[in-house]
């Protein structure tokens, strides 16, 4: 004959107590809160993708400029232009690089200049490009010797 431990009721039904259910619900709430905070802003993600693409395009144009020995420049189109985007100047006609952003609303500015000088010299001046999308911004730049990389990211404060 089986006996149960003192103080336990062998006839007790299996299930969860209210305290156990409350603990599980609290854990789920905390986990969903952490996940929602960890989700990235879609504008920041799009801007980082544009910066990575632009960096690769600028480096490809630098390499082509050095290989062909011609001066190459990169220039963003002005906001007043019919087509947003950018253009590469001075590269041979056989080189076709994209001239549009992947997404709409991306703008580029070159602080203190109208265009970036990409070559033909291996050492170019230090240069920066400011990319904007909605209230997000990203600063892409080079020291003149290394490749273009992301220098700073952020969000503009509401004014």
KOLTORRO-416526 format. One record per residue: x, y, z negated of N, C-alpha, C in turn; residue in one letter. Coordinates in Angstrom, 3 decimals, m for minus. Last residue first. Layout:
# KOLTORRO-416526
@n_x=X; n_y=Y; n_z=Z; ca_x=X; ca_y=Y; ca_z=Z; c_x=X; c_y=Y; c_z=Z; rest=A
...
END
This chain:
# KOLTORRO-416526
@n_x=12.437; n_y=69.285; n_z=33.230; ca_x=12.600; ca_y=70.700; ca_z=32.911; c_x=11.270; c_y=71.362; c_z=32.749; rest=X
@n_x=13.721; n_y=66.168; n_z=32.301; ca_x=12.560; ca_y=66.932; ca_z=32.751; c_x=12.731; c_y=68.379; c_z=32.326; rest=X
@n_x=17.074; n_y=65.331; n_z=33.244; ca_x=16.055; ca_y=65.593; ca_z=32.207; c_x=14.905; c_y=66.399; c_z=32.822; rest=X
@n_x=18.183; n_y=62.847; n_z=35.476; ca_x=17.981; ca_y=64.270; ca_z=35.203; c_x=16.885; c_y=64.438; c_z=34.184; rest=X
@n_x=20.286; n_y=60.203; n_z=34.674; ca_x=18.917; ca_y=60.621; ca_z=34.966; c_x=18.798; c_y=62.086; c_z=34.595; rest=X
@n_x=23.166; n_y=58.496; n_z=36.054; ca_x=22.368; ca_y=59.151; ca_z=35.037; c_x=20.987; c_y=59.499; c_z=35.534; rest=X
@n_x=26.601; n_y=57.609; n_z=36.558; ca_x=25.180; ca_y=57.449; ca_z=36.841; c_x=24.403; c_y=58.153; c_z=35.761; rest=X
@n_x=29.813; n_y=57.895; n_z=38.063; ca_x=28.868; ca_y=58.306; ca_z=37.014; c_x=27.449; c_y=58.032; c_z=37.488; rest=X
@n_x=31.324; n_y=56.640; n_z=39.989; ca_x=32.009; ca_y=57.342; ca_z=38.911; c_x=31.078; c_y=57.644; c_z=37.749; rest=X
@n_x=31.596; n_y=53.965; n_z=42.125; ca_x=30.654; ca_y=54.718; ca_z=41.310; c_x=31.407; c_y=55.320; c_z=40.132; rest=X
@n_x=34.090; n_y=54.439; n_z=44.717; ca_x=33.430; ca_y=53.668; ca_z=43.661; c_x=32.463; c_y=54.578; c_z=42.916; rest=X
@n_x=36.079; n_y=54.119; n_z=47.533; ca_x=34.969; ca_y=54.856; ca_z=46.929; c_x=34.286; c_y=53.937; c_z=45.922; rest=X
@n_x=39.463; n_y=52.907; n_z=46.870; ca_x=38.169; ca_y=52.925; ca_z=47.563; c_x=37.151; c_y=53.813; c_z=46.848; rest=X
@n_x=42.440; n_y=54.996; n_z=46.385; ca_x=41.582; ca_y=53.836; ca_z=46.171; c_x=40.272; c_y=53.948; c_z=46.941; rest=X
@n_x=43.339; n_y=57.538; n_z=47.212; ca_x=44.103; ca_y=56.343; ca_z=47.538; c_x=43.236; c_y=55.089; c_z=47.446; rest=X
@n_x=41.442; n_y=59.354; n_z=46.472; ca_x=42.189; ca_y=59.589; ca_z=47.696; c_x=42.985; c_y=58.389; c_z=48.142; rest=X
@n_x=39.777; n_y=58.718; n_z=44.493; ca_x=40.909; ca_y=59.558; ca_z=44.113; c_x=41.783; c_y=59.866; c_z=45.319; rest=X
@n_x=36.288; n_y=58.935; n_z=45.246; ca_x=37.588; ca_y=58.305; ca_z=45.399; c_x=38.652; c_y=59.275; c_z=44.920; rest=X
@n_x=32.788; n_y=58.354; n_z=44.312; ca_x=33.983; ca_y=59.108; ca_z=44.652; c_x=35.219; c_y=58.258; c_z=44.799; rest=X
@n_x=29.479; n_y=59.070; n_z=43.474; ca_x=30.356; ca_y=58.124; ca_z=44.143; c_x=31.609; c_y=58.903; c_z=44.539; rest=X
@n_x=27.080; n_y=59.404; n_z=41.108; ca_x=28.245; ca_y=60.069; ca_z=41.683; c_x=29.208; c_y=59.006; c_z=42.184; rest=X
@n_x=23.614; n_y=59.493; n_z=41.068; ca_x=24.776; ca_y=58.630; ca_z=41.017; c_x=25.913; c_y=59.361; c_z=41.717; rest=X
@n_x=20.407; n_y=60.005; n_z=39.514; ca_x=21.533; ca_y=60.418; ca_z=40.335; c_x=22.700; c_y=59.470; c_z=40.112; rest=X
@n_x=16.821; n_y=60.140; n_z=39.344; ca_x=18.084; ca_y=59.428; ca_z=39.125; c_x=19.175; c_y=60.038; c_z=39.999; rest=X
@n_x=14.421; n_y=61.156; n_z=40.009; ca_x=15.147; ca_y=61.850; ca_z=38.943; c_x=16.476; c_y=61.172; c_z=38.611; rest=X
@n_x=14.594; n_y=60.357; n_z=43.341; ca_x=13.668; ca_y=60.794; ca_z=42.300; c_x=14.449; c_y=61.573; c_z=41.244; rest=X
@n_x=17.879; n_y=60.059; n_z=43.911; ca_x=16.609; ca_y=59.403; ca_z=44.234; c_x=15.674; c_y=59.663; c_z=43.074; rest=X
@n_x=21.044; n_y=61.087; n_z=45.150; ca_x=19.865; ca_y=61.328; ca_z=44.312; c_x=18.673; c_y=60.541; c_z=44.849; rest=X
@n_x=24.571; n_y=61.137; n_z=45.051; ca_x=23.356; ca_y=60.528; ca_z=45.599; c_x=22.219; c_y=60.757; c_z=44.621; rest=X
@n_x=27.330; n_y=62.969; n_z=45.756; ca_x=26.259; ca_y=62.861; ca_z=44.771; c_x=25.025; c_y=62.320; c_z=45.469; rest=X
@n_x=30.648; n_y=62.206; n_z=46.324; ca_x=29.322; ca_y=62.297; ca_z=46.935; c_x=28.304; c_y=62.093; c_z=45.824; rest=X
@n_x=34.015; n_y=63.442; n_z=46.442; ca_x=32.856; ca_y=62.904; ca_z=45.729; c_x=31.584; c_y=63.118; c_z=46.529; rest=X
@n_x=37.585; n_y=62.999; n_z=46.757; ca_x=36.282; ca_y=63.456; ca_z=47.239; c_x=35.167; c_y=62.769; c_z=46.463; rest=X
@n_x=41.015; n_y=63.732; n_z=47.148; ca_x=39.952; ca_y=63.235; ca_z=46.257; c_x=38.611; c_y=63.844; c_z=46.670; rest=X
@n_x=42.174; n_y=63.375; n_z=50.594; ca_x=41.968; ca_y=64.151; ca_z=49.371; c_x=40.927; c_y=63.486; c_z=48.460; rest=X
@n_x=43.862; n_y=60.276; n_z=51.504; ca_x=42.918; ca_y=61.357; ca_z=51.775; c_x=42.740; c_y=62.169; c_z=50.497; rest=X
@n_x=46.278; n_y=58.350; n_z=52.849; ca_x=45.981; ca_y=59.100; ca_z=51.635; c_x=45.090; c_y=60.278; c_z=52.003; rest=X
@n_x=46.428; n_y=57.433; n_z=55.453; ca_x=46.079; ca_y=56.478; ca_z=54.391; c_x=45.706; c_y=57.161; c_z=53.080; rest=X
@n_x=44.834; n_y=59.456; n_z=57.983; ca_x=45.917; ca_y=59.250; ca_z=57.024; c_x=45.500; c_y=58.251; c_z=55.943; rest=X
@n_x=42.695; n_y=60.039; n_z=59.627; ca_x=43.366; ca_y=58.756; ca_z=59.792; c_x=44.480; c_y=58.479; c_z=58.795; rest=X
@n_x=39.928; n_y=59.936; n_z=57.283; ca_x=41.206; ca_y=59.483; ca_z=57.823; c_x=41.623; c_y=60.347; c_z=58.979; rest=X
@n_x=37.679; n_y=61.041; n_z=56.141; ca_x=37.937; ca_y=59.611; ca_z=55.922; c_x=39.263; c_y=59.135; c_z=56.505; rest=X
@n_x=36.274; n_y=63.711; n_z=54.518; ca_x=37.345; ca_y=63.353; ca_z=55.436; c_x=37.745; c_y=61.913; c_z=55.124; rest=X
@n_x=32.861; n_y=64.530; n_z=54.290; ca_x=33.993; ca_y=63.795; ca_z=53.715; c_x=35.008; c_y=63.515; c_z=54.812; rest=X
@n_x=31.425; n_y=67.843; n_z=54.564; ca_x=31.648; ca_y=66.467; ca_z=55.034; c_x=32.820; c_y=65.859; c_z=54.278; rest=X
@n_x=31.174; n_y=70.178; n_z=53.180; ca_x=30.076; ca_y=69.806; ca_z=54.068; c_x=30.183; c_y=68.355; c_z=54.524; rest=X
@n_x=31.829; n_y=70.833; n_z=49.676; ca_x=32.213; ca_y=70.567; ca_z=51.066; c_x=30.983; c_y=70.208; c_z=51.885; rest=X
@n_x=30.998; n_y=71.065; n_z=47.019; ca_x=32.107; ca_y=71.885; ca_z=47.498; c_x=32.540; c_y=71.643; c_z=48.923; rest=X
@n_x=29.650; n_y=67.870; n_z=46.799; ca_x=29.959; ca_y=69.093; ca_z=46.056; c_x=31.187; c_y=69.806; c_z=46.625; rest=X
@n_x=27.566; n_y=66.689; n_z=49.033; ca_x=29.008; ca_y=66.649; ca_z=48.814; c_x=29.359; c_y=67.940; c_z=48.095; rest=X
@n_x=24.635; n_y=64.761; n_z=48.612; ca_x=25.282; ca_y=66.068; ca_z=48.614; c_x=26.769; c_y=65.846; c_z=48.396; rest=X
@n_x=21.810; n_y=62.929; n_z=49.751; ca_x=23.242; ca_y=62.973; ca_z=49.447; c_x=23.727; c_y=64.411; c_z=49.530; rest=X
@n_x=18.839; n_y=61.182; n_z=48.862; ca_x=19.505; ca_y=62.379; ca_z=49.365; c_x=20.963; c_y=62.329; c_z=48.946; rest=X
@n_x=16.159; n_y=59.013; n_z=49.427; ca_x=17.553; ca_y=59.139; ca_z=49.010; c_x=18.140; c_y=60.384; c_z=49.661; rest=X
@n_x=13.610; n_y=58.675; n_z=50.452; ca_x=13.782; ca_y=59.578; ca_z=49.334; c_x=15.208; c_y=59.741; c_z=48.844; rest=X
@n_x=13.456; n_y=55.180; n_z=51.341; ca_x=13.070; ca_y=56.583; ca_z=51.525; c_x=13.371; c_y=57.387; c_z=50.271; rest=X
@n_x=16.265; n_y=52.942; n_z=51.763; ca_x=14.959; ca_y=53.340; ca_z=51.240; c_x=14.687; c_y=54.814; c_z=51.481; rest=X
@n_x=18.631; n_y=52.835; n_z=53.207; ca_x=17.782; ca_y=51.643; ca_z=53.142; c_x=16.374; c_y=51.992; c_z=52.677; rest=X
@n_x=19.362; n_y=55.579; n_z=55.398; ca_x=19.326; ca_y=54.973; ca_z=54.073; c_x=18.431; c_y=53.749; c_z=54.120; rest=X
@n_x=21.106; n_y=55.518; n_z=58.523; ca_x=19.884; ca_y=55.682; ca_z=57.740; c_x=20.069; c_y=55.049; c_z=56.367; rest=X
@n_x=23.102; n_y=54.836; n_z=60.208; ca_x=22.959; ca_y=56.258; ca_z=59.901; c_x=21.700; c_y=56.546; c_z=59.096; rest=X
@n_x=25.588; n_y=52.225; n_z=60.631; ca_x=24.226; ca_y=52.704; ca_z=60.312; c_x=24.230; c_y=54.185; c_z=59.952; rest=X
@n_x=27.967; n_y=52.402; n_z=63.310; ca_x=27.672; ca_y=52.244; ca_z=61.892; c_x=26.271; c_y=52.774; c_z=61.621; rest=X
@n_x=29.646; n_y=51.257; n_z=65.941; ca_x=28.296; ca_y=51.684; ca_z=65.587; c_x=28.044; c_y=51.358; c_z=64.121; rest=X
@n_x=32.235; n_y=51.874; n_z=67.996; ca_x=31.935; ca_y=51.574; ca_z=66.597; c_x=30.561; c_y=52.130; c_z=66.263; rest=X
@n_x=32.527; n_y=52.888; n_z=70.505; ca_x=32.307; ca_y=51.444; ca_z=70.393; c_x=31.957; c_y=51.017; c_z=68.967; rest=X
@n_x=33.194; n_y=55.532; n_z=70.227; ca_x=31.804; ca_y=55.212; ca_z=70.567; c_x=31.506; c_y=53.720; c_z=70.431; rest=X
@n_x=35.333; n_y=56.144; n_z=67.378; ca_x=35.116; ca_y=55.745; ca_z=68.771; c_x=33.670; c_y=55.313; c_z=69.008; rest=X
@n_x=34.485; n_y=58.846; n_z=65.113; ca_x=34.819; ca_y=57.443; ca_z=65.374; c_x=34.602; c_y=57.119; c_z=66.849; rest=X
@n_x=33.563; n_y=61.454; n_z=64.782; ca_x=34.931; ca_y=61.229; ca_z=65.211; c_x=35.312; c_y=59.798; c_z=65.484; rest=X
@n_x=31.293; n_y=61.067; n_z=62.081; ca_x=31.795; ca_y=61.895; ca_z=63.176; c_x=33.235; c_y=61.507; c_z=63.494; rest=X
@n_x=28.427; n_y=59.528; n_z=60.961; ca_x=29.872; ca_y=59.427; ca_z=61.015; c_x=30.339; c_y=60.182; c_z=62.252; rest=X
@n_x=25.659; n_y=60.717; n_z=59.048; ca_x=26.299; ca_y=60.360; ca_z=60.306; c_x=27.805; c_y=60.337; c_z=60.137; rest=X
@n_x=22.483; n_y=60.147; n_z=57.385; ca_x=23.861; ca_y=60.606; ca_z=57.426; c_x=24.434; c_y=60.245; c_z=58.774; rest=X
@n_x=19.176; n_y=61.017; n_z=56.389; ca_x=20.231; ca_y=60.031; ca_z=56.588; c_x=21.588; c_y=60.690; c_z=56.579; rest=X
@n_x=16.049; n_y=61.976; n_z=57.833; ca_x=16.993; ca_y=61.916; ca_z=56.711; c_x=18.053; c_y=60.867; c_z=57.000; rest=X
@n_x=15.198; n_y=63.803; n_z=60.628; ca_x=15.499; ca_y=62.453; ca_z=60.158; c_x=16.447; c_y=62.515; c_z=58.967; rest=X
@n_x=14.896; n_y=66.564; n_z=60.823; ca_x=13.748; ca_y=65.686; ca_z=61.071; c_x=13.974; c_y=64.290; c_z=60.507; rest=X
@n_x=16.379; n_y=68.542; n_z=58.210; ca_x=16.445; ca_y=67.782; ca_z=59.459; c_x=15.240; c_y=66.858; c_z=59.579; rest=X
@n_x=16.339; n_y=69.561; n_z=55.701; ca_x=15.443; ca_y=70.186; ca_z=56.668; c_x=15.417; c_y=69.429; c_z=57.998; rest=X
@n_x=18.350; n_y=68.218; n_z=54.368; ca_x=16.962; ca_y=67.862; ca_z=54.057; c_x=15.981; c_y=68.436; c_z=55.075; rest=X
@n_x=21.037; n_y=67.291; n_z=56.586; ca_x=20.367; ca_y=68.247; ca_z=55.709; c_x=18.913; c_y=67.838; c_z=55.509; rest=X
@n_x=22.924; n_y=64.317; n_z=56.459; ca_x=22.030; ca_y=65.215; ca_z=57.190; c_x=21.322; c_y=66.106; c_z=56.183; rest=X
@n_x=26.317; n_y=64.032; n_z=55.397; ca_x=24.884; ca_y=63.782; ca_z=55.175; c_x=24.058; c_y=64.760; c_z=56.006; rest=X
@n_x=29.107; n_y=62.817; n_z=57.117; ca_x=28.313; ca_y=64.007; ca_z=56.803; c_x=26.862; c_y=63.613; c_z=56.533; rest=X
@n_x=32.423; n_y=61.863; n_z=57.410; ca_x=31.063; ca_y=61.426; ca_z=57.068; c_x=30.309; c_y=62.658; c_z=56.600; rest=X
@n_x=34.993; n_y=61.624; n_z=59.927; ca_x=34.295; ca_y=62.336; ca_z=58.854; c_x=32.927; c_y=61.689; c_z=58.636; rest=X
@n_x=38.206; n_y=60.892; n_z=61.228; ca_x=36.809; ca_y=60.505; ca_z=61.018; c_x=36.255; c_y=61.269; c_z=59.828; rest=X
@n_x=40.649; n_y=61.220; n_z=63.662; ca_x=40.081; ca_y=61.792; ca_z=62.443; c_x=38.611; c_y=61.429; c_z=62.359; rest=X
@n_x=42.258; n_y=58.236; n_z=64.856; ca_x=41.431; ca_y=59.434; ca_z=65.068; c_x=40.883; c_y=59.918; c_z=63.733; rest=X
@n_x=43.590; n_y=55.810; n_z=64.762; ca_x=44.379; ca_y=57.038; ca_z=64.708; c_x=43.589; c_y=58.304; c_z=64.957; rest=X
@n_x=42.486; n_y=53.304; n_z=64.597; ca_x=42.410; ca_y=53.981; ca_z=65.896; c_x=43.211; c_y=55.276; c_z=65.930; rest=X
@n_x=43.033; n_y=52.618; n_z=61.930; ca_x=43.410; ca_y=51.703; ca_z=63.013; c_x=43.437; c_y=52.410; c_z=64.368; rest=X
@n_x=41.963; n_y=54.755; n_z=60.476; ca_x=43.396; ca_y=54.471; ca_z=60.400; c_x=43.850; c_y=53.600; c_z=61.570; rest=X
@n_x=39.265; n_y=54.463; n_z=61.206; ca_x=39.968; ca_y=55.712; ca_z=61.485; c_x=41.473; c_y=55.502; c_z=61.457; rest=X
@n_x=38.700; n_y=51.946; n_z=60.166; ca_x=38.636; ca_y=52.158; ca_z=61.617; c_x=39.373; c_y=53.429; c_z=62.015; rest=X
@n_x=38.963; n_y=52.491; n_z=57.425; ca_x=39.819; ca_y=51.488; ca_z=58.063; c_x=39.838; c_y=51.683; c_z=59.578; rest=X
@n_x=36.906; n_y=54.377; n_z=57.089; ca_x=38.305; ca_y=54.720; ca_z=56.785; c_x=39.253; c_y=53.766; c_z=57.489; rest=X
@n_x=34.678; n_y=52.835; n_z=57.763; ca_x=35.027; ca_y=53.975; ca_z=58.611; c_x=36.466; c_y=54.426; c_z=58.357; rest=X
@n_x=34.747; n_y=51.056; n_z=55.612; ca_x=34.856; ca_y=50.543; ca_z=56.985; c_x=35.253; c_y=51.666; c_z=57.939; rest=X
@n_x=34.354; n_y=52.836; n_z=53.507; ca_x=35.620; ca_y=52.106; ca_z=53.592; c_x=35.819; c_y=51.511; c_z=54.977; rest=X
@n_x=31.758; n_y=53.676; n_z=54.082; ca_x=32.847; ca_y=54.652; ca_z=54.066; c_x=34.199; c_y=53.966; c_z=54.182; rest=X
@n_x=30.366; n_y=51.241; n_z=53.800; ca_x=30.398; ca_y=51.930; ca_z=55.094; c_x=31.540; c_y=52.938; c_z=55.159; rest=X
@n_x=30.762; n_y=50.724; n_z=51.062; ca_x=31.266; ca_y=49.774; ca_z=52.058; c_x=31.359; c_y=50.429; c_z=53.439; rest=X
@n_x=29.421; n_y=52.959; n_z=49.994; ca_x=30.834; ca_y=52.733; ca_z=49.701; c_x=31.448; c_y=51.792; c_z=50.731; rest=X
@n_x=26.825; n_y=52.468; n_z=50.881; ca_x=27.546; ca_y=53.631; ca_z=51.377; c_x=29.045; c_y=53.481; c_z=51.134; rest=X
@n_x=26.244; n_y=50.131; n_z=49.379; ca_x=26.232; ca_y=50.096; ca_z=50.844; c_x=27.037; c_y=51.263; c_z=51.415; rest=X
@n_x=26.391; n_y=51.139; n_z=46.794; ca_x=27.255; ca_y=50.024; ca_z=47.187; c_x=27.355; c_y=49.939; c_z=48.704; rest=X
@n_x=24.370; n_y=53.091; n_z=46.932; ca_x=25.755; ca_y=53.481; ca_z=46.659; c_x=26.721; c_y=52.380; c_z=47.076; rest=X
@n_x=22.063; n_y=51.540; n_z=47.348; ca_x=22.466; ca_y=52.518; ca_z=48.363; c_x=23.933; c_y=52.914; c_z=48.174; rest=X
@n_x=22.066; n_y=50.167; n_z=44.904; ca_x=22.181; ca_y=49.411; ca_z=46.152; c_x=22.631; c_y=50.330; c_z=47.291; rest=X
@n_x=21.665; n_y=52.294; n_z=43.159; ca_x=22.901; ca_y=51.516; ca_z=43.073; c_x=23.132; c_y=50.692; c_z=44.329; rest=X
@n_x=19.078; n_y=53.036; n_z=43.961; ca_x=20.184; ca_y=53.972; ca_z=44.121; c_x=21.528; c_y=53.249; c_z=44.047; rest=X
@n_x=17.592; n_y=50.803; n_z=43.208; ca_x=17.666; ca_y=51.178; ca_z=44.625; c_x=18.852; c_y=52.099; c_z=44.876; rest=X
@n_x=17.958; n_y=50.973; n_z=40.417; ca_x=18.416; ca_y=49.795; ca_z=41.153; c_x=18.568; c_y=50.104; c_z=42.636; rest=X
@n_x=16.713; n_y=53.387; n_z=39.852; ca_x=18.143; ca_y=53.227; ca_z=39.563; c_x=18.715; c_y=52.038; c_z=40.326; rest=X
@n_x=14.080; n_y=52.766; n_z=40.583; ca_x=14.798; ca_y=53.830; ca_z=41.290; c_x=16.300; c_y=53.702; c_z=41.064; rest=X
@n_x=13.335; n_y=50.761; n_z=38.740; ca_x=13.491; ca_y=50.425; ca_z=40.162; c_x=14.240; c_y=51.498; c_z=40.951; rest=X
@n_x=15.018; n_y=50.238; n_z=35.752; ca_x=14.229; ca_y=51.202; ca_z=36.495; c_x=14.413; c_y=50.907; c_z=37.984; rest=X
@n_x=15.041; n_y=46.897; n_z=34.432; ca_x=15.675; ca_y=48.092; ca_z=34.969; c_x=14.671; c_y=48.974; c_z=35.692; rest=X
@n_x=14.141; n_y=45.441; n_z=31.370; ca_x=13.853; ca_y=45.598; ca_z=32.792; c_x=14.419; c_y=46.920; c_z=33.276; rest=X
@n_x=14.498; n_y=45.601; n_z=28.677; ca_x=15.640; ca_y=45.167; ca_z=29.472; c_x=15.395; c_y=45.312; c_z=30.970; rest=X
@n_x=12.023; n_y=46.215; n_z=27.696; ca_x=13.077; ca_y=47.224; ca_z=27.586; c_x=14.280; c_y=46.873; c_z=28.454; rest=X
@n_x=10.725; n_y=43.800; n_z=28.185; ca_x=10.253; ca_y=45.007; ca_z=28.878; c_x=11.277; c_y=46.133; c_z=28.781; rest=X
@n_x=12.180; n_y=42.094; n_z=26.463; ca_x=12.213; ca_y=41.879; ca_z=27.908; c_x=11.771; c_y=43.133; c_z=28.645; rest=X
@n_x=11.466; n_y=43.127; n_z=23.970; ca_x=12.869; ca_y=43.131; ca_z=24.384; c_x=12.978; c_y=42.967; c_z=25.895; rest=X
@n_x=8.696; n_y=42.606; n_z=24.017; ca_x=9.201; ca_y=43.974; ca_z=23.893; c_x=10.642; c_y=44.091; c_z=24.343; rest=X
@n_x=8.642; n_y=39.844; n_z=24.102; ca_x=8.125; ca_y=40.586; ca_z=25.258; c_x=8.555; c_y=42.047; c_z=25.202; rest=X
@n_x=9.764; n_y=39.303; n_z=21.545; ca_x=10.439; ca_y=38.854; ca_z=22.764; c_x=9.942; c_y=39.615; c_z=23.991; rest=X
@n_x=7.798; n_y=40.400; n_z=19.849; ca_x=9.168; ca_y=40.923; ca_z=19.825; c_x=9.906; c_y=40.541; c_z=21.108; rest=X
@n_x=5.609; n_y=38.769; n_z=20.523; ca_x=5.537; ca_y=40.221; ca_z=20.699; c_x=6.934; c_y=40.837; c_z=20.729; rest=X
@n_x=6.553; n_y=36.250; n_z=19.757; ca_x=6.224; ca_y=36.492; ca_z=21.161; c_x=6.174; c_y=37.989; c_z=21.442; rest=X
@n_x=6.747; n_y=36.681; n_z=16.980; ca_x=7.939; ca_y=36.364; ca_z=17.768; c_x=7.712; c_y=36.611; c_z=19.256; rest=X
@n_x=4.031; n_y=37.088; n_z=16.349; ca_x=5.006; ca_y=38.154; ca_z=16.116; c_x=6.286; c_y=37.913; c_z=16.922; rest=X
@n_x=2.987; n_y=34.557; n_z=16.971; ca_x=2.507; ca_y=35.728; ca_z=17.705; c_x=3.489; c_y=36.892; c_z=17.543; rest=X
@n_x=4.365; n_y=33.026; n_z=15.040; ca_x=4.552; ca_y=32.760; ca_z=16.471; c_x=4.121; c_y=33.963; c_z=17.301; rest=X
@n_x=3.308; n_y=34.138; n_z=12.687; ca_x=4.744; ca_y=34.198; ca_z=12.943; c_x=5.029; c_y=33.980; c_z=14.430; rest=X
@n_x=0.598; n_y=33.473; n_z=12.944; ca_x=0.995; ca_y=34.877; ca_z=12.915; c_x=2.488; c_y=35.038; c_z=13.196; rest=X
@n_x=0.757; n_y=30.664; n_z=12.753; ca_x=0.283; ca_y=31.287; ca_z=13.982; c_x=0.680; c_y=32.760; c_z=14.057; rest=X
@n_x=1.627; n_y=30.423; n_z=10.078; ca_x=2.442; ca_y=29.911; ca_z=11.171; c_x=2.039; c_y=30.534; c_z=12.500; rest=X
@n_x=m0.587; n_y=31.530; n_z=8.754; ca_x=0.731; ca_y=32.162; ca_z=8.634; c_x=1.640; c_y=31.700; c_z=9.772; rest=X
@n_x=m2.607; n_y=29.685; n_z=9.300; ca_x=m2.723; ca_y=31.043; ca_z=9.806; c_x=m1.373; c_y=31.765; c_z=9.758; rest=X
@n_x=m1.200; n_y=26.498; n_z=10.225; ca_x=m1.809; ca_y=27.429; ca_z=9.272; c_x=m1.854; c_y=28.812; c_z=9.911; rest=X
@n_x=m2.055; n_y=23.991; n_z=12.573; ca_x=m1.199; ca_y=25.094; ca_z=12.144; c_x=m1.945; c_y=25.965; c_z=11.147; rest=X
@n_x=m2.517; n_y=20.420; n_z=12.062; ca_x=m2.783; ca_y=21.714; ca_z=12.684; c_x=m1.834; c_y=22.758; c_z=12.148; rest=X
@n_x=m4.184; n_y=17.527; n_z=10.748; ca_x=m3.000; ca_y=18.101; ca_z=11.393; c_x=m3.399; c_y=19.395; c_z=12.087; rest=X
@n_x=m5.861; n_y=17.437; n_z=7.588; ca_x=m5.868; ca_y=17.354; ca_z=9.056; c_x=m4.629; c_y=18.038; c_z=9.609; rest=X
@n_x=m5.319; n_y=15.382; n_z=4.756; ca_x=m5.222; ca_y=16.708; ca_z=5.355; c_x=m5.145; c_y=16.582; c_z=6.868; rest=X
@n_x=m5.254; n_y=13.043; n_z=3.411; ca_x=m6.398; ca_y=13.242; ca_z=4.294; c_x=m6.350; c_y=14.602; c_z=5.000; rest=X
@n_x=m3.159; n_y=13.141; n_z=1.724; ca_x=m3.009; ca_y=12.284; ca_z=2.888; c_x=m4.136; c_y=12.502; c_z=3.877; rest=X
@n_x=m1.861; n_y=15.823; n_z=0.248; ca_x=m3.166; ca_y=15.229; ca_z=0.493; c_x=m3.061; c_y=14.434; c_z=1.788; rest=X
@n_x=0.558; n_y=16.085; n_z=m2.295; ca_x=0.141; ca_y=16.147; ca_z=m0.897; c_x=m1.173; c_y=15.428; c_z=m0.743; rest=X
@n_x=1.192; n_y=15.699; n_z=m4.935; ca_x=0.749; ca_y=17.031; ca_z=m4.541; c_x=0.332; c_y=17.123; c_z=m3.094; rest=X
@n_x=3.606; n_y=13.191; n_z=m4.411; ca_x=2.710; ca_y=13.883; ca_z=m5.354; c_x=2.394; c_y=15.292; c_z=m4.856; rest=X
@n_x=3.404; n_y=11.536; n_z=m1.243; ca_x=4.151; ca_y=12.273; ca_z=m2.262; c_x=3.178; c_y=12.982; c_z=m3.178; rest=X
@n_x=1.403; n_y=8.578; n_z=m0.867; ca_x=1.937; ca_y=9.862; ca_z=m0.425; c_x=2.645; c_y=10.535; c_z=m1.583; rest=X
@n_x=1.847; n_y=5.110; n_z=m0.413; ca_x=1.452; ca_y=6.212; ca_z=m1.293; c_x=2.082; c_y=7.488; c_z=m0.770; rest=X
@n_x=0.647; n_y=2.151; n_z=0.972; ca_x=1.429; ca_y=3.375; ca_z=1.087; c_x=0.913; c_y=4.423; c_z=0.150; rest=X
@n_x=0.828; n_y=m1.161; n_z=0.000; ca_x=0.000; ca_y=0.000; ca_z=0.000; c_x=0.885; c_y=1.241; c_z=0.000; rest=X
END
